[in-house]
């Protein structure tokens, strides 16, 4: 998983904005400006990976 990856968390779309060393990350809801949440990586389901190439 990378920063920018689109994920599902509790049935809603989020984008990963920061990944921490302790297997948690900050995620931002796709339809809300500025609000971020902290979630464990294992709670997230990858919808679209941002890898290029």
Predicted model as a PDB file, atoms N, CA, C, CB and O in Angstrom, pLDDT in the B-factor column:
MODEL        1                                                                  
ATOM      1  N   UNK A   1       0.852  -1.177   0.000  1.00 79.00           N  
ATOM      2  CA  UNK A   1       0.000   0.000   0.000  1.00 79.00           C  
ATOM      3  C   UNK A   1       0.893   1.234   0.000  1.00 79.00           C  
ATOM      4  CB  UNK A   1      -0.967   0.002   1.225  1.00 79.00           C  
ATOM      5  O   UNK A   1       1.942   1.261   0.644  1.00 79.00           O  
ATOM      6  N   UNK A   2       0.460   2.247  -0.730  1.00 86.00           N  
ATOM      7  CA  UNK A   2       1.210   3.498  -0.835  1.00 86.00           C  
ATOM      8  C   UNK A   2       0.297   4.686  -0.550  1.00 86.00           C  
ATOM      9  CB  UNK A   2       1.849   3.635  -2.232  1.00 86.00           C  
ATOM     10  O   UNK A   2      -0.928   4.564  -0.543  1.00 86.00           O  
ATOM     11  N   UNK A   3       0.923   5.833  -0.316  1.00 89.00           N  
ATOM     12  CA  UNK A   3       0.173   7.079  -0.190  1.00 89.00           C  
ATOM     13  C   UNK A   3      -0.534   7.321  -1.522  1.00 89.00           C  
ATOM     14  CB  UNK A   3       1.115   8.290   0.193  1.00 89.00           C  
ATOM     15  O   UNK A   3       0.074   7.176  -2.582  1.00 89.00           O  
ATOM     16  N   UNK A   4      -1.802   7.686  -1.472  1.00 88.00           N  
ATOM     17  CA  UNK A   4      -2.587   7.926  -2.672  1.00 88.00           C  
ATOM     18  C   UNK A   4      -3.487   6.766  -3.054  1.00 88.00           C  
ATOM     19  CB  UNK A   4      -1.681   8.234  -3.805  1.00 88.00           C  
ATOM     20  O   UNK A   4      -4.344   6.905  -3.926  1.00 88.00           O  
ATOM     21  N   UNK A   5      -3.298   5.604  -2.399  1.00 90.00           N  
ATOM     22  CA  UNK A   5      -4.113   4.436  -2.700  1.00 90.00           C  
ATOM     23  C   UNK A   5      -5.546   4.669  -2.238  1.00 90.00           C  
ATOM     24  CB  UNK A   5      -3.528   3.175  -2.035  1.00 90.00           C  
ATOM     25  O   UNK A   5      -5.765   5.178  -1.139  1.00 90.00           O  
ATOM     26  N   UNK A   6      -6.521   4.304  -3.061  1.00 92.00           N  
ATOM     27  CA  UNK A   6      -7.926   4.401  -2.693  1.00 92.00           C  
ATOM     28  C   UNK A   6      -8.321   3.115  -1.965  1.00 92.00           C  
ATOM     29  CB  UNK A   6      -8.828   4.642  -3.952  1.00 92.00           C  
ATOM     30  O   UNK A   6      -8.049   2.014  -2.445  1.00 92.00           O  
ATOM     31  N   UNK A   7      -8.960   3.261  -0.812  1.00 93.00           N  
ATOM     32  CA  UNK A   7      -9.334   2.111   0.016  1.00 93.00           C  
ATOM     33  C   UNK A   7     -10.777   2.229   0.480  1.00 93.00           C  
ATOM     34  CB  UNK A   7      -8.398   1.989   1.229  1.00 93.00           C  
ATOM     35  O   UNK A   7     -11.366   3.309   0.439  1.00 93.00           O  
ATOM     36  N   UNK A   8     -11.336   1.118   0.917  1.00 93.00           N  
ATOM     37  CA  UNK A   8     -12.643   1.101   1.572  1.00 93.00           C  
ATOM     38  C   UNK A   8     -12.431   0.918   3.058  1.00 93.00           C  
ATOM     39  CB  UNK A   8     -13.555  -0.024   0.999  1.00 93.00           C  
ATOM     40  O   UNK A   8     -11.655   0.062   3.480  1.00 93.00           O  
ATOM     41  N   UNK A   9     -13.124   1.726   3.860  1.00 92.00           N  
ATOM     42  CA  UNK A   9     -13.083   1.641   5.314  1.00 92.00           C  
ATOM     43  C   UNK A   9     -14.507   1.846   5.804  1.00 92.00           C  
ATOM     44  CB  UNK A   9     -12.091   2.700   5.942  1.00 92.00           C  
ATOM     45  O   UNK A   9     -15.106   2.899   5.583  1.00 92.00           O  
ATOM     46  N   UNK A  10     -15.041   0.836   6.468  1.00 90.00           N  
ATOM     47  CA  UNK A  10     -16.427   0.873   6.947  1.00 90.00           C  
ATOM     48  C   UNK A  10     -17.405   1.166   5.809  1.00 90.00           C  
ATOM     49  CB  UNK A  10     -16.579   1.928   8.050  1.00 90.00           C  
ATOM     50  O   UNK A  10     -18.390   1.879   5.999  1.00 90.00           O  
ATOM     51  N   UNK A  11     -17.128   0.611   4.625  1.00 90.00           N  
ATOM     52  CA  UNK A  11     -18.032   0.742   3.489  1.00 90.00           C  
ATOM     53  C   UNK A  11     -17.961   2.054   2.736  1.00 90.00           C  
ATOM     54  CB  UNK A  11     -19.394   0.552   3.948  1.00 90.00           C  
ATOM     55  O   UNK A  11     -18.771   2.280   1.837  1.00 90.00           O  
ATOM     56  N   UNK A  12     -17.022   2.928   3.069  1.00 89.00           N  
ATOM     57  CA  UNK A  12     -16.901   4.217   2.389  1.00 89.00           C  
ATOM     58  C   UNK A  12     -15.519   4.367   1.774  1.00 89.00           C  
ATOM     59  CB  UNK A  12     -17.178   5.373   3.364  1.00 89.00           C  
ATOM     60  O   UNK A  12     -14.551   3.782   2.260  1.00 89.00           O  
ATOM     61  N   UNK A  13     -15.427   5.155   0.699  1.00 90.00           N  
ATOM     62  CA  UNK A  13     -14.160   5.350  -0.002  1.00 90.00           C  
ATOM     63  C   UNK A  13     -13.302   6.398   0.694  1.00 90.00           C  
ATOM     64  CB  UNK A  13     -14.410   5.758  -1.453  1.00 90.00           C  
ATOM     65  O   UNK A  13     -13.775   7.469   1.071  1.00 90.00           O  
ATOM     66  N   UNK A  14     -12.032   6.058   0.852  1.00 92.00           N  
ATOM     67  CA  UNK A  14     -11.037   6.946   1.439  1.00 92.00           C  
ATOM     68  C   UNK A  14      -9.780   6.898   0.588  1.00 92.00           C  
ATOM     69  CB  UNK A  14     -10.728   6.552   2.911  1.00 92.00           C  
ATOM     70  O   UNK A  14      -9.599   5.984  -0.217  1.00 92.00           O  
ATOM     71  N   UNK A  15      -8.911   7.888   0.770  1.00 91.00           N  
ATOM     72  CA  UNK A  15      -7.603   7.890   0.129  1.00 91.00           C  
ATOM     73  C   UNK A  15      -6.549   7.936   1.231  1.00 91.00           C  
ATOM     74  CB  UNK A  15      -7.449   9.099  -0.865  1.00 91.00           C  
ATOM     75  O   UNK A  15      -6.673   8.708   2.181  1.00 91.00           O  
ATOM     76  N   UNK A  16      -5.508   7.108   1.104  1.00 92.00           N  
ATOM     77  CA  UNK A  16      -4.424   7.068   2.085  1.00 92.00           C  
ATOM     78  C   UNK A  16      -3.578   8.323   1.922  1.00 92.00           C  
ATOM     79  CB  UNK A  16      -3.551   5.780   1.917  1.00 92.00           C  
ATOM     80  O   UNK A  16      -3.103   8.615   0.825  1.00 92.00           O  
ATOM     81  N   UNK A  17      -3.384   9.075   3.022  1.00 92.00           N  
ATOM     82  CA  UNK A  17      -2.586  10.301   2.955  1.00 92.00           C  
ATOM     83  C   UNK A  17      -1.266  10.190   3.715  1.00 92.00           C  
ATOM     84  CB  UNK A  17      -3.385  11.462   3.501  1.00 92.00           C  
ATOM     85  O   UNK A  17      -0.354  10.983   3.481  1.00 92.00           O  
ATOM     86  N   UNK A  18      -1.151   9.219   4.622  1.00 92.00           N  
ATOM     87  CA  UNK A  18       0.094   9.049   5.367  1.00 92.00           C  
ATOM     88  C   UNK A  18       0.119   7.646   5.946  1.00 92.00           C  
ATOM     89  CB  UNK A  18       0.236  10.121   6.493  1.00 92.00           C  
ATOM     90  O   UNK A  18      -0.909   7.139   6.394  1.00 92.00           O  
ATOM     91  N   UNK A  19       1.297   7.008   5.940  1.00 92.00           N  
ATOM     92  CA  UNK A  19       1.448   5.670   6.511  1.00 92.00           C  
ATOM     93  C   UNK A  19       2.495   5.741   7.617  1.00 92.00           C  
ATOM     94  CB  UNK A  19       1.855   4.622   5.414  1.00 92.00           C  
ATOM     95  O   UNK A  19       3.593   6.259   7.414  1.00 92.00           O  
ATOM     96  N   UNK A  20       2.146   5.217   8.785  1.00 93.00           N  
ATOM     97  CA  UNK A  20       3.036   5.204   9.937  1.00 93.00           C  
ATOM     98  C   UNK A  20       3.746   3.859  10.055  1.00 93.00           C  
ATOM     99  CB  UNK A  20       2.255   5.509  11.220  1.00 93.00           C  
ATOM    100  O   UNK A  20       3.295   2.862   9.489  1.00 93.00           O  
ATOM    101  N   UNK A  21       4.854   3.832  10.790  1.00 90.00           N  
ATOM    102  CA  UNK A  21       5.637   2.606  10.983  1.00 90.00           C  
ATOM    103  C   UNK A  21       4.917   1.551  11.807  1.00 90.00           C  
ATOM    104  CB  UNK A  21       6.940   2.935  11.643  1.00 90.00           C  
ATOM    105  O   UNK A  21       5.288   0.380  11.741  1.00 90.00           O  
ATOM    106  N   UNK A  22       3.907   1.918  12.577  1.00 87.00           N  
ATOM    107  CA  UNK A  22       3.233   0.954  13.451  1.00 87.00           C  
ATOM    108  C   UNK A  22       1.993   0.344  12.797  1.00 87.00           C  
ATOM    109  CB  UNK A  22       2.843   1.625  14.759  1.00 87.00           C  
ATOM    110  O   UNK A  22       1.046  -0.029  13.490  1.00 87.00           O  
ATOM    111  N   UNK A  23       1.993   0.243  11.478  1.00 90.00           N  
ATOM    112  CA  UNK A  23       0.916  -0.402  10.699  1.00 90.00           C  
ATOM    113  C   UNK A  23      -0.423   0.325  10.795  1.00 90.00           C  
ATOM    114  CB  UNK A  23       0.735  -1.831  11.164  1.00 90.00           C  
ATOM    115  O   UNK A  23      -1.484  -0.291  10.684  1.00 90.00           O  
ATOM    116  N   UNK A  24      -0.364   1.625  11.001  1.00 93.00           N  
ATOM    117  CA  UNK A  24      -1.577   2.438  10.914  1.00 93.00           C  
ATOM    118  C   UNK A  24      -1.353   3.495   9.836  1.00 93.00           C  
ATOM    119  CB  UNK A  24      -1.931   3.103  12.300  1.00 93.00           C  
ATOM    120  O   UNK A  24      -0.224   3.749   9.416  1.00 93.00           O  
ATOM    121  N   UNK A  25      -2.438   4.094   9.407  1.00 94.00           N  
ATOM    122  CA  UNK A  25      -2.300   5.142   8.403  1.00 94.00           C  
ATOM    123  C   UNK A  25      -3.402   6.174   8.574  1.00 94.00           C  
ATOM    124  CB  UNK A  25      -2.335   4.549   6.985  1.00 94.00           C  
ATOM    125  O   UNK A  25      -4.447   5.903   9.165  1.00 94.00           O  
ATOM    126  N   UNK A  26      -3.142   7.373   8.038  1.00 94.00           N  
ATOM    127  CA  UNK A  26      -4.154   8.418   7.979  1.00 94.00           C  
ATOM    128  C   UNK A  26      -4.892   8.253   6.673  1.00 94.00           C  
ATOM    129  CB  UNK A  26      -3.528   9.846   8.106  1.00 94.00           C  
ATOM    130  O   UNK A  26      -4.278   8.081   5.619  1.00 94.00           O  
ATOM    131  N   UNK A  27      -6.214   8.306   6.741  1.00 94.00           N  
ATOM    132  CA  UNK A  27      -7.029   8.207   5.538  1.00 94.00           C  
ATOM    133  C   UNK A  27      -7.970   9.393   5.483  1.00 94.00           C  
ATOM    134  CB  UNK A  27      -7.817   6.877   5.502  1.00 94.00           C  
ATOM    135  O   UNK A  27      -8.426   9.883   6.516  1.00 94.00           O  
ATOM    136  N   UNK A  28      -8.258   9.849   4.281  1.00 93.00           N  
ATOM    137  CA  UNK A  28      -9.131  11.004   4.081  1.00 93.00           C  
ATOM    138  C   UNK A  28     -10.342  10.565   3.284  1.00 93.00           C  
ATOM    139  CB  UNK A  28      -8.384  12.160   3.360  1.00 93.00           C  
ATOM    140  O   UNK A  28     -10.208   9.944   2.230  1.00 93.00           O  
ATOM    141  N   UNK A  29     -11.528  10.887   3.787  1.00 89.00           N  
ATOM    142  CA  UNK A  29     -12.761  10.539   3.085  1.00 89.00           C  
ATOM    143  C   UNK A  29     -12.809  11.285   1.767  1.00 89.00           C  
ATOM    144  CB  UNK A  29     -14.007  10.864   3.946  1.00 89.00           C  
ATOM    145  O   UNK A  29     -12.449  12.460   1.697  1.00 89.00           O  
ATOM    146  N   UNK A  30     -13.254  10.606   0.725  1.00 79.00           N  
ATOM    147  CA  UNK A  30     -13.221  11.160  -0.623  1.00 79.00           C  
ATOM    148  C   UNK A  30     -14.151  12.357  -0.814  1.00 79.00           C  
ATOM    149  CB  UNK A  30     -13.578  10.093  -1.608  1.00 79.00           C  
ATOM    150  O   UNK A  30     -13.900  13.174  -1.700  1.00 79.00           O  
ATOM    151  N   UNK A  31     -15.213  12.494  -0.020  1.00 77.00           N  
ATOM    152  CA  UNK A  31     -16.152  13.584  -0.243  1.00 77.00           C  
ATOM    153  C   UNK A  31     -16.091  14.687   0.816  1.00 77.00           C  
ATOM    154  CB  UNK A  31     -17.534  13.035  -0.300  1.00 77.00           C  
ATOM    155  O   UNK A  31     -16.949  15.570   0.831  1.00 77.00           O  
ATOM    156  N   UNK A  32     -15.093  14.650   1.698  1.00 71.00           N  
ATOM    157  CA  UNK A  32     -14.977  15.646   2.761  1.00 71.00           C  
ATOM    158  C   UNK A  32     -13.606  16.316   2.665  1.00 71.00           C  
ATOM    159  CB  UNK A  32     -15.182  14.994   4.169  1.00 71.00           C  
ATOM    160  O   UNK A  32     -12.595  15.636   2.488  1.00 71.00           O  
ATOM    161  N   UNK A  33     -13.567  17.619   2.778  1.00 78.00           N  
ATOM    162  CA  UNK A  33     -12.303  18.343   2.708  1.00 78.00           C  
ATOM    163  C   UNK A  33     -11.649  18.443   4.080  1.00 78.00           C  
ATOM    164  CB  UNK A  33     -12.521  19.737   2.128  1.00 78.00           C  
ATOM    165  O   UNK A  33     -12.287  18.835   5.057  1.00 78.00           O  
ATOM    166  N   UNK A  34     -10.382  18.087   4.142  1.00 71.00           N  
ATOM    167  CA  UNK A  34      -9.595  18.326   5.341  1.00 71.00           C  
ATOM    168  C   UNK A  34      -9.718  17.340   6.479  1.00 71.00           C  
ATOM    169  CB  UNK A  34      -9.928  19.601   5.841  1.00 71.00           C  
ATOM    170  O   UNK A  34      -8.836  17.320   7.338  1.00 71.00           O  
ATOM    171  N   UNK A  35     -10.755  16.519   6.544  1.00 81.00           N  
ATOM    172  CA  UNK A  35     -10.937  15.609   7.672  1.00 81.00           C  
ATOM    173  C   UNK A  35     -10.202  14.300   7.407  1.00 81.00           C  
ATOM    174  CB  UNK A  35     -12.439  15.345   7.927  1.00 81.00           C  
ATOM    175  O   UNK A  35     -10.402  13.672   6.367  1.00 81.00           O  
ATOM    176  N   UNK A  36      -9.349  13.887   8.348  1.00 88.00           N  
ATOM    177  CA  UNK A  36      -8.642  12.618   8.229  1.00 88.00           C  
ATOM    178  C   UNK A  36      -8.978  11.744   9.432  1.00 88.00           C  
ATOM    179  CB  UNK A  36      -7.109  12.842   8.120  1.00 88.00           C  
ATOM    180  O   UNK A  36      -9.367  12.238  10.490  1.00 88.00           O  
ATOM    181  N   UNK A  37      -8.821  10.437   9.249  1.00 91.00           N  
ATOM    182  CA  UNK A  37      -9.028   9.475  10.314  1.00 91.00           C  
ATOM    183  C   UNK A  37      -7.813   8.571  10.381  1.00 91.00           C  
ATOM    184  CB  UNK A  37     -10.326   8.656  10.094  1.00 91.00           C  
ATOM    185  O   UNK A  37      -7.073   8.445   9.406  1.00 91.00           O  
ATOM    186  N   UNK A  38      -7.606   7.944  11.523  1.00 92.00           N  
ATOM    187  CA  UNK A  38      -6.536   6.981  11.698  1.00 92.00           C  
ATOM    188  C   UNK A  38      -7.153   5.587  11.632  1.00 92.00           C  
ATOM    189  CB  UNK A  38      -5.772   7.209  13.048  1.00 92.00           C  
ATOM    190  O   UNK A  38      -8.162   5.324  12.286  1.00 92.00           O  
ATOM    191  N   UNK A  39      -6.552   4.692  10.845  1.00 93.00           N  
ATOM    192  CA  UNK A  39      -7.062   3.327  10.720  1.00 93.00           C  
ATOM    193  C   UNK A  39      -5.889   2.365  10.638  1.00 93.00           C  
ATOM    194  CB  UNK A  39      -7.981   3.182   9.474  1.00 93.00           C  
ATOM    195  O   UNK A  39      -4.818   2.715  10.142  1.00 93.00           O  
ATOM    196  N   UNK A  40      -6.101   1.151  11.129  1.00 94.00           N  
ATOM    197  CA  UNK A  40      -5.093   0.105  10.983  1.00 94.00           C  
ATOM    198  C   UNK A  40      -5.125  -0.402   9.548  1.00 94.00           C  
ATOM    199  CB  UNK A  40      -5.335  -1.060  11.993  1.00 94.00           C  
ATOM    200  O   UNK A  40      -6.191  -0.488   8.938  1.00 94.00           O  
ATOM    201  N   UNK A  41      -3.964  -0.735   9.016  1.00 91.00           N  
ATOM    202  CA  UNK A  41      -3.888  -1.184   7.630  1.00 91.00           C  
ATOM    203  C   UNK A  41      -4.744  -2.420   7.405  1.00 91.00           C  
ATOM    204  CB  UNK A  41      -2.442  -1.471   7.243  1.00 91.00           C  
ATOM    205  O   UNK A  41      -5.351  -2.560   6.343  1.00 91.00           O  
ATOM    206  N   UNK A  42      -4.807  -3.320   8.382  1.00 91.00           N  
ATOM    207  CA  UNK A  42      -5.587  -4.553   8.194  1.00 91.00           C  
ATOM    208  C   UNK A  42      -7.088  -4.290   8.083  1.00 91.00           C  
ATOM    209  CB  UNK A  42      -5.326  -5.509   9.346  1.00 91.00           C  
ATOM    210  O   UNK A  42      -7.823  -5.161   7.617  1.00 91.00           O  
ATOM    211  N   UNK A  43      -7.563  -3.108   8.501  1.00 93.00           N  
ATOM    212  CA  UNK A  43      -8.982  -2.763   8.412  1.00 93.00           C  
ATOM    213  C   UNK A  43      -9.379  -2.244   7.028  1.00 93.00           C  
ATOM    214  CB  UNK A  43      -9.321  -1.724   9.459  1.00 93.00           C  
ATOM    215  O   UNK A  43     -10.566  -2.087   6.742  1.00 93.00           O  
ATOM    216  N   UNK A  44      -8.401  -1.980   6.178  1.00 93.00           N  
ATOM    217  CA  UNK A  44      -8.652  -1.349   4.890  1.00 93.00           C  
ATOM    218  C   UNK A  44      -8.680  -2.368   3.766  1.00 93.00           C  
ATOM    219  CB  UNK A  44      -7.602  -0.296   4.606  1.00 93.00           C  
ATOM    220  O   UNK A  44      -7.938  -3.349   3.782  1.00 93.00           O  
ATOM    221  N   UNK A  45      -9.541  -2.126   2.795  1.00 91.00           N  
ATOM    222  CA  UNK A  45      -9.591  -2.960   1.591  1.00 91.00           C  
ATOM    223  C   UNK A  45      -9.199  -2.077   0.419  1.00 91.00           C  
ATOM    224  CB  UNK A  45     -11.021  -3.602   1.376  1.00 91.00           C  
ATOM    225  O   UNK A  45      -9.833  -1.052   0.170  1.00 91.00           O  
ATOM    226  N   UNK A  46      -8.157  -2.470  -0.303  1.00 90.00           N  
ATOM    227  CA  UNK A  46      -7.641  -1.672  -1.416  1.00 90.00           C  
ATOM    228  C   UNK A  46      -8.637  -1.730  -2.582  1.00 90.00           C  
ATOM    229  CB  UNK A  46      -6.230  -2.183  -1.864  1.00 90.00           C  
ATOM    230  O   UNK A  46      -9.037  -2.811  -3.013  1.00 90.00           O  
ATOM    231  N   UNK A  47      -9.028  -0.553  -3.084  1.00 85.00           N  
ATOM    232  CA  UNK A  47      -9.921  -0.450  -4.239  1.00 85.00           C  
ATOM    233  C   UNK A  47      -9.095  -0.133  -5.484  1.00 85.00           C  
ATOM    234  CB  UNK A  47     -11.012   0.641  -4.007  1.00 85.00           C  
ATOM    235  O   UNK A  47      -9.282  -0.759  -6.528  1.00 85.00           O  
ATOM    236  N   UNK A  48      -8.192   0.825  -5.380  1.00 78.00           N  
ATOM    237  CA  UNK A  48      -7.384   1.245  -6.512  1.00 78.00           C  
ATOM    238  C   UNK A  48      -6.009   1.634  -6.011  1.00 78.00           C  
ATOM    239  CB  UNK A  48      -8.048   2.416  -7.272  1.00 78.00           C  
ATOM    240  O   UNK A  48      -5.877   2.556  -5.205  1.00 78.00           O  
ATOM    241  N   UNK A  49      -4.973   0.932  -6.486  1.00 77.00           N  
ATOM    242  CA  UNK A  49      -3.601   1.238  -6.103  1.00 77.00           C  
ATOM    243  C   UNK A  49      -3.101   2.341  -7.018  1.00 77.00           C  
ATOM    244  CB  UNK A  49      -2.682  -0.029  -6.185  1.00 77.00           C  
ATOM    245  O   UNK A  49      -3.440   2.367  -8.201  1.00 77.00           O  
ATOM    246  N   UNK A  50      -2.303   3.247  -6.487  1.00 66.00           N  
ATOM    247  CA  UNK A  50      -1.839   4.412  -7.245  1.00 66.00           C  
ATOM    248  C   UNK A  50      -0.549   4.149  -8.022  1.00 66.00           C  
ATOM    249  CB  UNK A  50      -1.628   5.576  -6.308  1.00 66.00           C  
ATOM    250  O   UNK A  50       0.022   5.085  -8.582  1.00 66.00           O  
ATOM    251  N   UNK A  51      -0.083   2.926  -8.071  1.00 64.00           N  
ATOM    252  CA  UNK A  51       1.179   2.626  -8.758  1.00 64.00           C  
ATOM    253  C   UNK A  51       1.072   2.932 -10.249  1.00 64.00           C  
ATOM    254  CB  UNK A  51       1.572   1.151  -8.549  1.00 64.00           C  
ATOM    255  O   UNK A  51       0.052   2.679 -10.891  1.00 64.00           O  
ATOM    256  N   UNK A  52       2.146   3.476 -10.763  1.00 59.00           N  
ATOM    257  CA  UNK A  52       2.201   3.820 -12.183  1.00 59.00           C  
ATOM    258  C   UNK A  52       3.204   2.888 -12.850  1.00 59.00           C  
ATOM    259  CB  UNK A  52       2.595   5.328 -12.398  1.00 59.00           C  
ATOM    260  O   UNK A  52       4.307   2.683 -12.345  1.00 59.00           O  
ATOM    261  N   UNK A  53       2.813   2.331 -13.981  1.00 51.00           N  
ATOM    262  CA  UNK A  53       3.748   1.518 -14.733  1.00 51.00           C  
ATOM    263  C   UNK A  53       3.511   0.091 -14.682  1.00 51.00           C  
ATOM    264  CB  UNK A  53       5.056   1.752 -14.298  1.00 51.00           C  
ATOM    265  O   UNK A  53       4.254  -0.680 -15.290  1.00 51.00           O  
TER     266      UNK A  53                                                      
ENDMDL                                                                          
END                                                                             
